[in-house]
Amino acid sequence: MKKKGLVWAMLLMMVWVTACGNSGGAASDDPNADDTVTVWTYPVHGTYEDELKDLISDFNKEHPNITVKTEMLSWAEGPKNSMSL
């Protein structure tokens, strides 16, 4: 159970960091507008991707106007992507 809580906390933190990293576009005043958040993450353990899909599904039930896309990075390419921000 602790592992699931850790994964959930990591997902929320990544969503928060990604959402705060606005690319300068104007925010929509329409409360029904869809927003897309891309989460860069790493293969933490063998079933991580399946657990992440379940967590995103739970998140989307509570936040239907937010679309969460994931990009699974290798440990080698991850630092390269974060440096391009």
PDB file with SEQRES, HELIX, SHEET and CRYST1 records, atoms N, CA, C and O in Angstrom:
SEQRES   1 A   85  MET LYS LYS LYS GLY LEU VAL TRP ALA MET LEU LEU MET          
SEQRES   2 A   85  MET VAL TRP VAL THR ALA CYS GLY ASN SER GLY GLY ALA          
SEQRES   3 A   85  ALA SER ASP ASP PRO ASN ALA ASP ASP THR VAL THR VAL          
SEQRES   4 A   85  TRP THR TYR PRO VAL HIS GLY THR TYR GLU ASP GLU LEU          
SEQRES   5 A   85  LYS ASP LEU ILE SER ASP PHE ASN LYS GLU HIS PRO ASN          
SEQRES   6 A   85  ILE THR VAL LYS THR GLU MET LEU SER TRP ALA GLU GLY          
SEQRES   7 A   85  PRO LYS ASN SER MET SER LEU                                  
HELIX    1 AA1 LYS A    2  CYS A   20  1                                  19    
HELIX    2 AA2 TYR A   48  GLU A   62  1                                  15    
HELIX    3 AA3 GLY A   78  MET A   83  1                                   6    
SHEET    1 AA1 2 ASP A  35  THR A  41  0                                        
SHEET    2 AA1 2 ILE A  66  MET A  72  1                                        
CRYST1    1.000    1.000    1.000  90.00  90.00  90.00 P 1           1          
ATOM      1  N   MET A   1       0.820  -1.191   0.000  1.00  0.00           N  
ATOM      2  CA  MET A   1       0.000   0.000   0.000  1.00  0.00           C  
ATOM      3  C   MET A   1       0.864   1.255   0.000  1.00  0.00           C  
ATOM      4  O   MET A   1       0.495   2.258  -0.610  1.00  0.00           O  
ATOM      5  N   LYS A   2       2.012   1.210   0.679  1.00  0.00           N  
ATOM      6  CA  LYS A   2       2.886   2.371   0.700  1.00  0.00           C  
ATOM      7  C   LYS A   2       3.407   2.679  -0.702  1.00  0.00           C  
ATOM      8  O   LYS A   2       3.570   3.842  -1.071  1.00  0.00           O  
ATOM      9  N   LYS A   3       3.666   1.625  -1.481  1.00  0.00           N  
ATOM     10  CA  LYS A   3       4.174   1.816  -2.835  1.00  0.00           C  
ATOM     11  C   LYS A   3       3.151   2.553  -3.689  1.00  0.00           C  
ATOM     12  O   LYS A   3       3.509   3.438  -4.466  1.00  0.00           O  
ATOM     13  N   LYS A   4       1.884   2.193  -3.549  1.00  0.00           N  
ATOM     14  CA  LYS A   4       0.838   2.852  -4.326  1.00  0.00           C  
ATOM     15  C   LYS A   4       0.715   4.317  -3.909  1.00  0.00           C  
ATOM     16  O   LYS A   4       0.516   5.188  -4.755  1.00  0.00           O  
ATOM     17  N   GLY A   5       0.830   4.586  -2.632  1.00  0.00           N  
ATOM     18  CA  GLY A   5       0.789   5.967  -2.155  1.00  0.00           C  
ATOM     19  C   GLY A   5       1.950   6.785  -2.685  1.00  0.00           C  
ATOM     20  O   GLY A   5       1.787   7.956  -3.028  1.00  0.00           O  
ATOM     21  N   LEU A   6       3.127   6.167  -2.753  1.00  0.00           N  
ATOM     22  CA  LEU A   6       4.305   6.842  -3.290  1.00  0.00           C  
ATOM     23  C   LEU A   6       4.120   7.141  -4.768  1.00  0.00           C  
ATOM     24  O   LEU A   6       4.448   8.235  -5.228  1.00  0.00           O  
ATOM     25  N   VAL A   7       3.600   6.182  -5.511  1.00  0.00           N  
ATOM     26  CA  VAL A   7       3.363   6.384  -6.939  1.00  0.00           C  
ATOM     27  C   VAL A   7       2.326   7.483  -7.132  1.00  0.00           C  
ATOM     28  O   VAL A   7       2.488   8.332  -8.008  1.00  0.00           O  
ATOM     29  N   TRP A   8       1.273   7.482  -6.337  1.00  0.00           N  
ATOM     30  CA  TRP A   8       0.231   8.505  -6.436  1.00  0.00           C  
ATOM     31  C   TRP A   8       0.821   9.885  -6.145  1.00  0.00           C  
ATOM     32  O   TRP A   8       0.524  10.850  -6.850  1.00  0.00           O  
ATOM     33  N   ALA A   9       1.653   9.979  -5.112  1.00  0.00           N  
ATOM     34  CA  ALA A   9       2.288  11.256  -4.775  1.00  0.00           C  
ATOM     35  C   ALA A   9       3.204  11.720  -5.906  1.00  0.00           C  
ATOM     36  O   ALA A   9       3.246  12.908  -6.226  1.00  0.00           O  
ATOM     37  N   MET A  10       3.931  10.792  -6.502  1.00  0.00           N  
ATOM     38  CA  MET A  10       4.812  11.146  -7.623  1.00  0.00           C  
ATOM     39  C   MET A  10       3.994  11.653  -8.808  1.00  0.00           C  
ATOM     40  O   MET A  10       4.368  12.636  -9.448  1.00  0.00           O  
ATOM     41  N   LEU A  11       2.884  10.986  -9.100  1.00  0.00           N  
ATOM     42  CA  LEU A  11       2.029  11.408 -10.209  1.00  0.00           C  
ATOM     43  C   LEU A  11       1.491  12.812  -9.973  1.00  0.00           C  
ATOM     44  O   LEU A  11       1.542  13.658 -10.866  1.00  0.00           O  
ATOM     45  N   LEU A  12       0.977  13.059  -8.776  1.00  0.00           N  
ATOM     46  CA  LEU A  12       0.433  14.381  -8.480  1.00  0.00           C  
ATOM     47  C   LEU A  12       1.512  15.454  -8.549  1.00  0.00           C  
ATOM     48  O   LEU A  12       1.269  16.559  -9.036  1.00  0.00           O  
ATOM     49  N   MET A  13       2.701  15.126  -8.061  1.00  0.00           N  
ATOM     50  CA  MET A  13       3.795  16.081  -8.115  1.00  0.00           C  
ATOM     51  C   MET A  13       4.171  16.376  -9.573  1.00  0.00           C  
ATOM     52  O   MET A  13       4.413  17.529  -9.929  1.00  0.00           O  
ATOM     53  N   MET A  14       4.221  15.346 -10.409  1.00  0.00           N  
ATOM     54  CA  MET A  14       4.565  15.551 -11.814  1.00  0.00           C  
ATOM     55  C   MET A  14       3.491  16.366 -12.517  1.00  0.00           C  
ATOM     56  O   MET A  14       3.800  17.236 -13.332  1.00  0.00           O  
ATOM     57  N   VAL A  15       2.233  16.088 -12.205  1.00  0.00           N  
ATOM     58  CA  VAL A  15       1.150  16.861 -12.812  1.00  0.00           C  
ATOM     59  C   VAL A  15       1.250  18.316 -12.365  1.00  0.00           C  
ATOM     60  O   VAL A  15       1.087  19.226 -13.179  1.00  0.00           O  
ATOM     61  N   TRP A  16       1.512  18.540 -11.097  1.00  0.00           N  
ATOM     62  CA  TRP A  16       1.635  19.895 -10.574  1.00  0.00           C  
ATOM     63  C   TRP A  16       2.800  20.629 -11.228  1.00  0.00           C  
ATOM     64  O   TRP A  16       2.646  21.775 -11.650  1.00  0.00           O  
ATOM     65  N   VAL A  17       3.957  19.989 -11.319  1.00  0.00           N  
ATOM     66  CA  VAL A  17       5.126  20.616 -11.934  1.00  0.00           C  
ATOM     67  C   VAL A  17       4.865  20.910 -13.399  1.00  0.00           C  
ATOM     68  O   VAL A  17       5.210  21.984 -13.893  1.00  0.00           O  
ATOM     69  N   THR A  18       4.262  19.968 -14.088  1.00  0.00           N  
ATOM     70  CA  THR A  18       3.971  20.167 -15.499  1.00  0.00           C  
ATOM     71  C   THR A  18       2.946  21.276 -15.687  1.00  0.00           C  
ATOM     72  O   THR A  18       3.086  22.097 -16.594  1.00  0.00           O  
ATOM     73  N   ALA A  19       1.936  21.312 -14.858  1.00  0.00           N  
ATOM     74  CA  ALA A  19       0.900  22.347 -14.980  1.00  0.00           C  
ATOM     75  C   ALA A  19       1.456  23.719 -14.664  1.00  0.00           C  
ATOM     76  O   ALA A  19       1.038  24.709 -15.264  1.00  0.00           O  
ATOM     77  N   CYS A  20       2.388  23.794 -13.736  1.00  0.00           N  
ATOM     78  CA  CYS A  20       2.984  25.084 -13.385  1.00  0.00           C  
ATOM     79  C   CYS A  20       3.979  25.550 -14.438  1.00  0.00           C  
ATOM     80  O   CYS A  20       4.320  26.732 -14.489  1.00  0.00           O  
ATOM     81  N   GLY A  21       4.433  24.658 -15.255  1.00  0.00           N  
ATOM     82  CA  GLY A  21       5.383  25.015 -16.304  1.00  0.00           C  
ATOM     83  C   GLY A  21       4.671  25.486 -17.549  1.00  0.00           C  
ATOM     84  O   GLY A  21       4.955  24.997 -18.642  1.00  0.00           O  
ATOM     85  N   ASN A  22       3.749  26.425 -17.409  1.00  0.00           N  
ATOM     86  CA  ASN A  22       2.967  26.942 -18.524  1.00  0.00           C  
ATOM     87  C   ASN A  22       3.899  27.509 -19.580  1.00  0.00           C  
ATOM     88  O   ASN A  22       4.848  28.223 -19.256  1.00  0.00           O  
ATOM     89  N   SER A  23       3.636  27.198 -20.831  1.00  0.00           N  
ATOM     90  CA  SER A  23       4.504  27.639 -21.916  1.00  0.00           C  
ATOM     91  C   SER A  23       4.196  29.056 -22.370  1.00  0.00           C  
ATOM     92  O   SER A  23       4.645  29.472 -23.437  1.00  0.00           O  
ATOM     93  N   GLY A  24       3.449  29.791 -21.590  1.00  0.00           N  
ATOM     94  CA  GLY A  24       3.183  31.180 -21.927  1.00  0.00           C  
ATOM     95  C   GLY A  24       1.853  31.383 -22.622  1.00  0.00           C  
ATOM     96  O   GLY A  24       1.470  32.519 -22.900  1.00  0.00           O  
ATOM     97  N   GLY A  25       1.142  30.307 -22.909  1.00  0.00           N  
ATOM     98  CA  GLY A  25      -0.160  30.432 -23.555  1.00  0.00           C  
ATOM     99  C   GLY A  25      -1.173  30.997 -22.579  1.00  0.00           C  
ATOM    100  O   GLY A  25      -1.041  30.837 -21.366  1.00  0.00           O  
ATOM    101  N   ALA A  26      -2.182  31.656 -23.118  1.00  0.00           N  
ATOM    102  CA  ALA A  26      -3.217  32.229 -22.271  1.00  0.00           C  
ATOM    103  C   ALA A  26      -4.104  31.121 -21.711  1.00  0.00           C  
ATOM    104  O   ALA A  26      -4.485  30.196 -22.428  1.00  0.00           O  
ATOM    105  N   ALA A  27      -4.417  31.222 -20.466  1.00  0.00           N  
ATOM    106  CA  ALA A  27      -5.306  30.244 -19.843  1.00  0.00           C  
ATOM    107  C   ALA A  27      -6.730  30.521 -20.292  1.00  0.00           C  
ATOM    108  O   ALA A  27      -7.125  31.672 -20.476  1.00  0.00           O  
ATOM    109  N   SER A  28      -7.471  29.484 -20.462  1.00  0.00           N  
ATOM    110  CA  SER A  28      -8.857  29.621 -20.887  1.00  0.00           C  
ATOM    111  C   SER A  28      -9.730  29.988 -19.702  1.00  0.00           C  
ATOM    112  O   SER A  28      -9.556  29.458 -18.605  1.00  0.00           O  
ATOM    113  N   ASP A  29     -10.677  30.903 -19.926  1.00  0.00           N  
ATOM    114  CA  ASP A  29     -11.637  31.256 -18.887  1.00  0.00           C  
ATOM    115  C   ASP A  29     -12.828  30.312 -18.886  1.00  0.00           C  
ATOM    116  O   ASP A  29     -13.672  30.368 -17.991  1.00  0.00           O  
ATOM    117  N   ASP A  30     -12.894  29.447 -19.890  1.00  0.00           N  
ATOM    118  CA  ASP A  30     -14.001  28.508 -20.020  1.00  0.00           C  
ATOM    119  C   ASP A  30     -13.789  27.336 -19.071  1.00  0.00           C  
ATOM    120  O   ASP A  30     -12.845  26.569 -19.259  1.00  0.00           O  
ATOM    121  N   PRO A  31     -14.637  27.173 -18.057  1.00  0.00           N  
ATOM    122  CA  PRO A  31     -14.448  26.071 -17.103  1.00  0.00           C  
ATOM    123  C   PRO A  31     -14.645  24.700 -17.747  1.00  0.00           C  
ATOM    124  O   PRO A  31     -14.247  23.688 -17.170  1.00  0.00           O  
ATOM    125  N   ASN A  32     -15.255  24.652 -18.936  1.00  0.00           N  
ATOM    126  CA  ASN A  32     -15.469  23.376 -19.613  1.00  0.00           C  
ATOM    127  C   ASN A  32     -14.371  23.056 -20.624  1.00  0.00           C  
ATOM    128  O   ASN A  32     -14.425  22.029 -21.299  1.00  0.00           O  
ATOM    129  N   ALA A  33     -13.378  23.934 -20.727  1.00  0.00           N  
ATOM    130  CA  ALA A  33     -12.291  23.715 -21.676  1.00  0.00           C  
ATOM    131  C   ALA A  33     -11.415  22.552 -21.208  1.00  0.00           C  
ATOM    132  O   ALA A  33     -11.165  22.385 -20.014  1.00  0.00           O  
ATOM    133  N   ASP A  34     -10.963  21.766 -22.156  1.00  0.00           N  
ATOM    134  CA  ASP A  34     -10.069  20.659 -21.829  1.00  0.00           C  
ATOM    135  C   ASP A  34      -8.630  21.153 -21.762  1.00  0.00           C  
ATOM    136  O   ASP A  34      -8.203  21.952 -22.595  1.00  0.00           O  
ATOM    137  N   ASP A  35      -7.894  20.682 -20.780  1.00  0.00           N  
ATOM    138  CA  ASP A  35      -6.472  20.966 -20.638  1.00  0.00           C  
ATOM    139  C   ASP A  35      -5.728  19.652 -20.738  1.00  0.00           C  
ATOM    140  O   ASP A  35      -6.199  18.619 -20.261  1.00  0.00           O  
ATOM    141  N   THR A  36      -4.569  19.698 -21.356  1.00  0.00           N  
ATOM    142  CA  THR A  36      -3.741  18.507 -21.484  1.00  0.00           C  
ATOM    143  C   THR A  36      -2.446  18.727 -20.729  1.00  0.00           C  
ATOM    144  O   THR A  36      -1.791  19.758 -20.876  1.00  0.00           O  
ATOM    145  N   VAL A  37      -2.085  17.744 -19.918  1.00  0.00           N  
ATOM    146  CA  VAL A  37      -0.850  17.765 -19.156  1.00  0.00           C  
ATOM    147  C   VAL A  37      -0.028  16.563 -19.600  1.00  0.00           C  
ATOM    148  O   VAL A  37      -0.522  15.436 -19.619  1.00  0.00           O  
ATOM    149  N   THR A  38       1.227  16.811 -19.955  1.00  0.00           N  
ATOM    150  CA  THR A  38       2.123  15.722 -20.315  1.00  0.00           C  
ATOM    151  C   THR A  38       3.062  15.455 -19.151  1.00  0.00           C  
ATOM    152  O   THR A  38       3.737  16.361 -18.664  1.00  0.00           O  
ATOM    153  N   VAL A  39       3.099  14.211 -18.713  1.00  0.00           N  
ATOM    154  CA  VAL A  39       3.931  13.807 -17.583  1.00  0.00           C  
ATOM    155  C   VAL A  39       5.094  12.989 -18.113  1.00  0.00           C  
ATOM    156  O   VAL A  39       4.899  11.948 -18.741  1.00  0.00           O  
ATOM    157  N   TRP A  40       6.306  13.467 -17.857  1.00  0.00           N  
ATOM    158  CA  TRP A  40       7.504  12.692 -18.173  1.00  0.00           C  
ATOM    159  C   TRP A  40       7.818  11.866 -16.935  1.00  0.00           C  
ATOM    160  O   TRP A  40       7.891  12.394 -15.826  1.00  0.00           O  
ATOM    161  N   THR A  41       8.000  10.587 -17.130  1.00  0.00           N  
ATOM    162  CA  THR A  41       8.293   9.721 -15.993  1.00  0.00           C  
ATOM    163  C   THR A  41       9.262   8.627 -16.410  1.00  0.00           C  
ATOM    164  O   THR A  41       9.569   8.469 -17.592  1.00  0.00           O  
ATOM    165  N   TYR A  42       9.726   7.894 -15.453  1.00  0.00           N  
ATOM    166  CA  TYR A  42      10.721   6.845 -15.658  1.00  0.00           C  
ATOM    167  C   TYR A  42      10.137   5.476 -15.300  1.00  0.00           C  
ATOM    168  O   TYR A  42       9.180   5.395 -14.530  1.00  0.00           O  
ATOM    169  N   PRO A  43      10.697   4.417 -15.842  1.00  0.00           N  
ATOM    170  CA  PRO A  43      10.252   3.068 -15.464  1.00  0.00           C  
ATOM    171  C   PRO A  43      10.758   2.728 -14.067  1.00  0.00           C  
ATOM    172  O   PRO A  43      11.870   2.222 -13.910  1.00  0.00           O  
ATOM    173  N   VAL A  44       9.950   3.003 -13.063  1.00  0.00           N  
ATOM    174  CA  VAL A  44      10.358   2.869 -11.673  1.00  0.00           C  
ATOM    175  C   VAL A  44      10.504   1.409 -11.256  1.00  0.00           C  
ATOM    176  O   VAL A  44      11.478   1.043 -10.598  1.00  0.00           O  
ATOM    177  N   HIS A  45       9.533   0.574 -11.639  1.00  0.00           N  
ATOM    178  CA  HIS A  45       9.595  -0.861 -11.334  1.00  0.00           C  
ATOM    179  C   HIS A  45       8.771  -1.600 -12.369  1.00  0.00           C  
ATOM    180  O   HIS A  45       8.156  -0.966 -13.226  1.00  0.00           O  
ATOM    181  N   GLY A  46       8.743  -2.895 -12.316  1.00  0.00           N  
ATOM    182  CA  GLY A  46       8.140  -3.735 -13.342  1.00  0.00           C  
ATOM    183  C   GLY A  46       6.691  -3.454 -13.690  1.00  0.00           C  
ATOM    184  O   GLY A  46       6.325  -3.522 -14.863  1.00  0.00           O  
ATOM    185  N   THR A  47       5.857  -3.142 -12.717  1.00  0.00           N  
ATOM    186  CA  THR A  47       4.436  -2.914 -12.985  1.00  0.00           C  
ATOM    187  C   THR A  47       4.063  -1.437 -12.897  1.00  0.00           C  
ATOM    188  O   THR A  47       2.884  -1.096 -12.802  1.00  0.00           O  
ATOM    189  N   TYR A  48       5.049  -0.576 -12.928  1.00  0.00           N  
ATOM    190  CA  TYR A  48       4.826   0.863 -12.762  1.00  0.00           C  
ATOM    191  C   TYR A  48       3.881   1.431 -13.818  1.00  0.00           C  
ATOM    192  O   TYR A  48       2.978   2.199 -13.487  1.00  0.00           O  
ATOM    193  N   GLU A  49       4.079   1.061 -15.082  1.00  0.00           N  
ATOM    194  CA  GLU A  49       3.237   1.616 -16.150  1.00  0.00           C  
ATOM    195  C   GLU A  49       1.771   1.241 -15.953  1.00  0.00           C  
ATOM    196  O   GLU A  49       0.887   2.071 -16.165  1.00  0.00           O  
ATOM    197  N   ASP A  50       1.507   0.010 -15.553  1.00  0.00           N  
ATOM    198  CA  ASP A  50       0.126  -0.411 -15.294  1.00  0.00           C  
ATOM    199  C   ASP A  50      -0.468   0.357 -14.114  1.00  0.00           C  
ATOM    200  O   ASP A  50      -1.620   0.789 -14.171  1.00  0.00           O  
ATOM    201  N   GLU A  51       0.309   0.528 -13.051  1.00  0.00           N  
ATOM    202  CA  GLU A  51      -0.163   1.272 -11.886  1.00  0.00           C  
ATOM    203  C   GLU A  51      -0.406   2.733 -12.256  1.00  0.00           C  
ATOM    204  O   GLU A  51      -1.368   3.344 -11.793  1.00  0.00           O  
ATOM    205  N   LEU A  52       0.466   3.287 -13.088  1.00  0.00           N  
ATOM    206  CA  LEU A  52       0.322   4.673 -13.515  1.00  0.00           C  
ATOM    207  C   LEU A  52      -0.965   4.863 -14.317  1.00  0.00           C  
ATOM    208  O   LEU A  52      -1.662   5.863 -14.147  1.00  0.00           O  
ATOM    209  N   LYS A  53      -1.278   3.910 -15.186  1.00  0.00           N  
ATOM    210  CA  LYS A  53      -2.529   3.982 -15.960  1.00  0.00           C  
ATOM    211  C   LYS A  53      -3.735   3.970 -15.026  1.00  0.00           C  
ATOM    212  O   LYS A  53      -4.692   4.713 -15.242  1.00  0.00           O  
ATOM    213  N   ASP A  54      -3.696   3.137 -13.996  1.00  0.00           N  
ATOM    214  CA  ASP A  54      -4.795   3.086 -13.023  1.00  0.00           C  
ATOM    215  C   ASP A  54      -4.924   4.411 -12.267  1.00  0.00           C  
ATOM    216  O   ASP A  54      -6.031   4.900 -12.043  1.00  0.00           O  
ATOM    217  N   LEU A  55      -3.782   4.983 -11.879  1.00  0.00           N  
ATOM    218  CA  LEU A  55      -3.798   6.247 -11.158  1.00  0.00           C  
ATOM    219  C   LEU A  55      -4.334   7.380 -12.029  1.00  0.00           C  
ATOM    220  O   LEU A  55      -5.094   8.227 -11.559  1.00  0.00           O  
ATOM    221  N   ILE A  56      -3.938   7.389 -13.291  1.00  0.00           N  
ATOM    222  CA  ILE A  56      -4.422   8.418 -14.205  1.00  0.00           C  
ATOM    223  C   ILE A  56      -5.923   8.254 -14.432  1.00  0.00           C  
ATOM    224  O   ILE A  56      -6.654   9.241 -14.522  1.00  0.00           O  
ATOM    225  N   SER A  57      -6.372   7.025 -14.522  1.00  0.00           N  
ATOM    226  CA  SER A  57      -7.803   6.763 -14.673  1.00  0.00           C  
ATOM    227  C   SER A  57      -8.576   7.311 -13.474  1.00  0.00           C  
ATOM    228  O   SER A  57      -9.614   7.950 -13.645  1.00  0.00           O  
ATOM    229  N   ASP A  58      -8.075   7.063 -12.266  1.00  0.00           N  
ATOM    230  CA  ASP A  58      -8.706   7.595 -11.054  1.00  0.00           C  
ATOM    231  C   ASP A  58      -8.688   9.116 -11.055  1.00  0.00           C  
ATOM    232  O   ASP A  58      -9.676   9.753 -10.687  1.00  0.00           O  
ATOM    233  N   PHE A  59      -7.559   9.704 -11.469  1.00  0.00           N  
ATOM    234  CA  PHE A  59      -7.429  11.158 -11.535  1.00  0.00           C  
ATOM    235  C   PHE A  59      -8.444  11.738 -12.513  1.00  0.00           C  
ATOM    236  O   PHE A  59      -9.072  12.757 -12.226  1.00  0.00           O  
ATOM    237  N   ASN A  60      -8.607  11.088 -13.675  1.00  0.00           N  
ATOM    238  CA  ASN A  60      -9.527  11.585 -14.698  1.00  0.00           C  
ATOM    239  C   ASN A  60     -10.985  11.504 -14.259  1.00  0.00           C  
ATOM    240  O   ASN A  60     -11.814  12.284 -14.729  1.00  0.00           O  
ATOM    241  N   LYS A  61     -11.307  10.580 -13.372  1.00  0.00           N  
ATOM    242  CA  LYS A  61     -12.677  10.512 -12.849  1.00  0.00           C  
ATOM    243  C   LYS A  61     -13.001  11.760 -12.025  1.00  0.00           C  
ATOM    244  O   LYS A  61     -14.125  12.261 -12.063  1.00  0.00           O  
ATOM    245  N   GLU A  62     -12.021  12.251 -11.290  1.00  0.00           N  
ATOM    246  CA  GLU A  62     -12.215  13.441 -10.470  1.00  0.00           C  
ATOM    247  C   GLU A  62     -12.021  14.737 -11.263  1.00  0.00           C  
ATOM    248  O   GLU A  62     -12.581  15.774 -10.910  1.00  0.00           O  
ATOM    249  N   HIS A  63     -11.225  14.672 -12.336  1.00  0.00           N  
ATOM    250  CA  HIS A  63     -10.889  15.853 -13.133  1.00  0.00           C  
ATOM    251  C   HIS A  63     -11.099  15.537 -14.612  1.00  0.00           C  
ATOM    252  O   HIS A  63     -10.128  15.371 -15.349  1.00  0.00           O  
ATOM    253  N   PRO A  64     -12.357  15.453 -15.056  1.00  0.00           N  
ATOM    254  CA  PRO A  64     -12.632  15.020 -16.428  1.00  0.00           C  
ATOM    255  C   PRO A  64     -12.165  16.000 -17.504  1.00  0.00           C  
ATOM    256  O   PRO A  64     -12.036  15.617 -18.667  1.00  0.00           O  
ATOM    257  N   ASN A  65     -11.910  17.255 -17.136  1.00  0.00           N  
ATOM    258  CA  ASN A  65     -11.473  18.234 -18.131  1.00  0.00           C  
ATOM    259  C   ASN A  65      -9.966  18.299 -18.281  1.00  0.00           C  
ATOM    260  O   ASN A  65      -9.454  19.129 -19.032  1.00  0.00           O  
ATOM    261  N   ILE A  66      -9.247  17.437 -17.578  1.00  0.00           N  
ATOM    262  CA  ILE A  66      -7.791  17.404 -17.693  1.00  0.00           C  
ATOM    263  C   ILE A  66      -7.390  16.085 -18.331  1.00  0.00           C  
ATOM    264  O   ILE A  66      -7.700  15.012 -17.813  1.00  0.00           O  
ATOM    265  N   THR A  67      -6.700  16.175 -19.454  1.00  0.00           N  
ATOM    266  CA  THR A  67      -6.187  14.994 -20.128  1.00  0.00           C  
ATOM    267  C   THR A  67      -4.733  14.818 -19.717  1.00  0.00           C  
ATOM    268  O   THR A  67      -3.936  15.748 -19.842  1.00  0.00           O  
ATOM    269  N   VAL A  68      -4.383  13.644 -19.232  1.00  0.00           N  
ATOM    270  CA  VAL A  68      -3.016  13.365 -18.815  1.00  0.00           C  
ATOM    271  C   VAL A  68      -2.377  12.433 -19.835  1.00  0.00           C  
ATOM    272  O   VAL A  68      -2.831  11.307 -20.035  1.00  0.00           O  
ATOM    273  N   LYS A  69      -1.322  12.915 -20.473  1.00  0.00           N  
ATOM    274  CA  LYS A  69      -0.538  12.086 -21.383  1.00  0.00           C  
ATOM    275  C   LYS A  69       0.762  11.753 -20.667  1.00  0.00           C  
ATOM    276  O   LYS A  69       1.298  12.577 -19.925  1.00  0.00           O  
ATOM    277  N   THR A  70       1.264  10.555 -20.888  1.00  0.00           N  
ATOM    278  CA  THR A  70       2.528  10.183 -20.269  1.00  0.00           C  
ATOM    279  C   THR A  70       3.564   9.877 -21.336  1.00  0.00           C  
ATOM    280  O   THR A  70       3.248   9.347 -22.401  1.00  0.00           O  
ATOM    281  N   GLU A  71       4.786  10.217 -21.034  1.00  0.00           N  
ATOM    282  CA  GLU A  71       5.926   9.849 -21.860  1.00  0.00           C  
ATOM    283  C   GLU A  71       6.914   9.135 -20.952  1.00  0.00           C  
ATOM    284  O   GLU A  71       7.496   9.739 -20.050  1.00  0.00           O  
ATOM    285  N   MET A  72       7.096   7.844 -21.201  1.00  0.00           N  
ATOM    286  CA  MET A  72       8.012   7.055 -20.403  1.00  0.00           C  
ATOM    287  C   MET A  72       9.421   7.286 -20.951  1.00  0.00           C  
ATOM    288  O   MET A  72       9.710   6.954 -22.101  1.00  0.00           O  
ATOM    289  N   LEU A  73      10.282   7.851 -20.127  1.00  0.00           N  
ATOM    290  CA  LEU A  73      11.646   8.163 -20.529  1.00  0.00           C  
ATOM    291  C   LEU A  73      12.599   7.096 -20.026  1.00  0.00           C  
ATOM    292  O   LEU A  73      12.359   6.465 -18.996  1.00  0.00           O  
ATOM    293  N   SER A  74      13.665   6.903 -20.753  1.00  0.00           N  
ATOM    294  CA  SER A  74      14.719   6.039 -20.225  1.00  0.00           C  
ATOM    295  C   SER A  74      15.541   6.876 -19.247  1.00  0.00           C  
ATOM    296  O   SER A  74      15.477   8.105 -19.267  1.00  0.00           O  
ATOM    297  N   TRP A  75      16.293   6.220 -18.412  1.00  0.00           N  
ATOM    298  CA  TRP A  75      17.110   6.944 -17.443  1.00  0.00           C  
ATOM    299  C   TRP A  75      18.175   7.771 -18.150  1.00  0.00           C  
ATOM    300  O   TRP A  75      18.639   8.771 -17.602  1.00  0.00           O  
ATOM    301  N   ALA A  76      18.569   7.376 -19.348  1.00  0.00           N  
ATOM    302  CA  ALA A  76      19.589   8.121 -20.099  1.00  0.00           C  
ATOM    303  C   ALA A  76      19.011   9.370 -20.763  1.00  0.00           C  
ATOM    304  O   ALA A  76      19.656  10.419 -20.767  1.00  0.00           O  
ATOM    305  N   GLU A  77      17.804   9.272 -21.322  1.00  0.00           N  
ATOM    306  CA  GLU A  77      17.249  10.401 -22.063  1.00  0.00           C  
ATOM    307  C   GLU A  77      16.525  11.414 -21.186  1.00  0.00           C  
ATOM    308  O   GLU A  77      16.344  12.559 -21.599  1.00  0.00           O  
ATOM    309  N   GLY A  78      16.113  11.025 -20.002  1.00  0.00           N  
ATOM    310  CA  GLY A  78      15.366  11.923 -19.122  1.00  0.00           C  
ATOM    311  C   GLY A  78      16.073  13.234 -18.831  1.00  0.00           C  
ATOM    312  O   GLY A  78      15.473  14.294 -19.008  1.00  0.00           O  
ATOM    313  N   PRO A  79      17.329  13.205 -18.389  1.00  0.00           N  
ATOM    314  CA  PRO A  79      18.016  14.470 -18.119  1.00  0.00           C  
ATOM    315  C   PRO A  79      18.158  15.349 -19.371  1.00  0.00           C  
ATOM    316  O   PRO A  79      18.165  16.575 -19.268  1.00  0.00           O  
ATOM    317  N   LYS A  80      18.270  14.737 -20.530  1.00  0.00           N  
ATOM    318  CA  LYS A  80      18.379  15.511 -21.766  1.00  0.00           C  
ATOM    319  C   LYS A  80      17.086  16.281 -22.024  1.00  0.00           C  
ATOM    320  O   LYS A  80      17.134  17.444 -22.425  1.00  0.00           O  
ATOM    321  N   ASN A  81      15.937  15.655 -21.801  1.00  0.00           N  
ATOM    322  CA  ASN A  81      14.653  16.319 -22.010  1.00  0.00           C  
ATOM    323  C   ASN A  81      14.463  17.460 -21.012  1.00  0.00           C  
ATOM    324  O   ASN A  81      13.999  18.536 -21.388  1.00  0.00           O  
ATOM    325  N   SER A  82      14.811  17.240 -19.764  1.00  0.00           N  
ATOM    326  CA  SER A  82      14.592  18.287 -18.762  1.00  0.00           C  
ATOM    327  C   SER A  82      15.521  19.473 -18.994  1.00  0.00           C  
ATOM    328  O   SER A  82      15.205  20.593 -18.590  1.00  0.00           O  
ATOM    329  N   MET A  83      16.648  19.245 -19.630  1.00  0.00           N  
ATOM    330  CA  MET A  83      17.573  20.341 -19.914  1.00  0.00           C  
ATOM    331  C   MET A  83      17.049  21.222 -21.036  1.00  0.00           C  
ATOM    332  O   MET A  83      17.452  22.380 -21.150  1.00  0.00           O  
ATOM    333  N   SER A  84      16.151  20.690 -21.871  1.00  0.00           N  
ATOM    334  CA  SER A  84      15.627  21.468 -22.999  1.00  0.00           C  
ATOM    335  C   SER A  84      14.473  22.366 -22.597  1.00  0.00           C  
ATOM    336  O   SER A  84      13.952  23.107 -23.431  1.00  0.00           O  
ATOM    337  N   LEU A  85      14.061  22.317 -21.337  1.00  0.00           N  
ATOM    338  CA  LEU A  85      12.952  23.181 -20.885  1.00  0.00           C  
ATOM    339  C   LEU A  85      13.410  24.556 -20.862  1.00  0.00           C  
ATOM    340  O   LEU A  85      12.646  25.456 -20.513  1.00  0.00           O  
TER     341      LEU A  85                                                      
END                                                                             
